[in-house]
Amino acid sequence: MATTALPKRNEIPQDHTWNLESIYQTDDQWEADFKRLEGMVPQVQQFAGTLGQDGESLLEALQQRDEVGTLLEQLYVYANLRLTENMGNARYQALADRIVTTASHVG
């Protein structure tokens, strides 16, 4: 039984790889959105214990939750797919760890 070595990522034709630049063109853009997310977490947390006050408060809280959730998902997907490209890449290990830690504070 013959074994075949898997090609390295840089040996795979570009059209056979996912296009993560459609999520973030650069890691700096990811960092900017991550900072924005960090600023949103306290805003979401301020709604704790207030959801029953009135409909407007509930609506605002749900809208904030949805905005945070969408941004969190986008950050998470990018970081983890980048990490999956090369599990030994310390930069993307750090990004994935940061977003998972931040997600635990949102929930």
Phi, psi and omega in degrees: 000120182277143175251146180240129178287140177288140178289152174288156183305319182288354177264355181270133179304139183306323181288356176254012179241160178282155184258085181286345176293345175285344176266302175223127179288332179219160175294332177297324176294321176300314181300319179296316178291327178296317178297321177297318178298315179303323178288336181278335184302311178298328178296320179290319182294336180293345180278351181303128178081005183243358189294337181270002184294308179195170183295325181295318179296318179297315179300314180298317180297317180293321178295318177298316180301316180295318180296316178296316181298319179295314180294317179300315180297317180297315178297317182296312182299313180300308184300317183284327175289323175298317179298320181297333177300324181203099184297346179269000182281108184297326180299312183281336170298317181294317179299315180297318178297317181297317183287326177294317178297316180295321179299325180292337177276338180284316186300000000 
